[in-house]
């Protein structure tokens, strides 16, 4: 966690964000992933953030994710897959 706190301070640095992403994937803490990855800046971040919302997010976070312009414009298959899963959840 200390490492994530240190990396969080450098959230604008692409390398620091990639290191955060790796740590968040290993921690599997949806709330922390949501906090640290909003808004996503690349597809890998969007996928991890989407699964975090699916596993522990609320409806407002889900809607914010689905309306994010990065997500809306994405053509990445992995992003599109999580978007589909989140839309199914929203429809329930």
C-alpha positions in Angstrom: 0.0 0.0 0.0 2.8 2.4 0.7 4.1 1.9 -2.8 0.7 2.8 -4.2 0.6 5.9 -2.1 4.0 7.0 -3.4 2.9 6.2 -7.0 -0.4 8.0 -6.5 1.5 11.3 -6.0 2.9 10.9 -9.6 -0.4 10.1 -11.2 0.3 12.2 -14.3 3.5 10.2 -15.1 2.6 7.4 -17.6 5.2 5.0 -16.1 3.9 5.6 -12.5 0.3 4.9 -13.8 1.4 1.6 -15.4 3.1 0.6 -12.1 -0.1 1.5 -10.2 -2.2 -0.5 -12.6 -0.1 -3.6 -12.1 -0.3 -3.2 -8.3 -4.0 -2.6 -8.4 -4.5 -5.8 -10.5 -2.6 -7.8 -7.9 -4.4 -6.2 -4.9 -7.9 -6.9 -6.4 -9.4 -4.0 -4.4 -12.3 -2.6 -6.4 -12.8 0.6 -4.3 -9.1 1.4 -4.5 -9.0 0.7 -8.2 -12.0 2.9 -8.8 -10.4 5.7 -6.8 -7.1 5.6 -8.5 -8.0 4.8 -12.1 -10.7 7.4 -12.8 -10.6 8.6 -15.4 -8.9 6.0 -17.5 -6.2 7.1 -19.9 -5.6 3.9 -21.8 -7.3 0.7 -22.6 -5.7 -1.4 -19.9 -6.7 1.1 -17.2 -10.3 1.1 -18.6 -10.5 -2.7 -18.4 -9.3 -2.8 -14.8 -11.5 0.1 -13.9 -14.5 -1.5 -15.6 -14.1 -4.8 -13.8 -13.6 -3.0 -10.5 -16.9 -1.2 -11.1 -18.5 -4.5 -12.0 -17.3 -6.2 -8.8 -17.7 -3.4 -6.3 -18.9 -0.2 -7.9 -22.2 1.6 -7.6 -24.7 2.7 -10.3 -23.3 6.2 -10.4 -19.8 4.9 -11.0 -21.1 2.6 -13.7 -22.9 5.3 -15.5 -19.9 7.7 -15.2 -17.7 5.0 -16.8 -20.1 4.2 -19.6 -20.4 8.0 -20.4 -16.7 8.7 -20.2 -15.5 9.9 -23.7 -12.5 7.6 -23.6 -14.8 4.6 -23.2 -17.4 5.9 -25.7 -14.7 6.3 -28.4 -12.8 3.2 -27.6 -12.5 0.5 -30.3 -10.5 -1.8 -28.1 -12.1 -5.3 -27.9 -11.3 -5.7 -24.2 -12.9 -2.3 -23.4 -15.9 -3.2 -25.5 -16.2 -6.5 -23.6 -16.3 -4.9 -20.2 -18.7 -2.2 -21.5 -21.1 -5.0 -22.6 -20.9 -6.6 -19.2 -21.6 -3.3 -17.4 -24.5 -2.5 -19.7 -26.0 -5.9 -18.8 -25.6 -5.1 -15.1 -27.2 -1.6 -15.6 -30.2 -3.2 -17.3 -31.0 -5.4 -14.3 
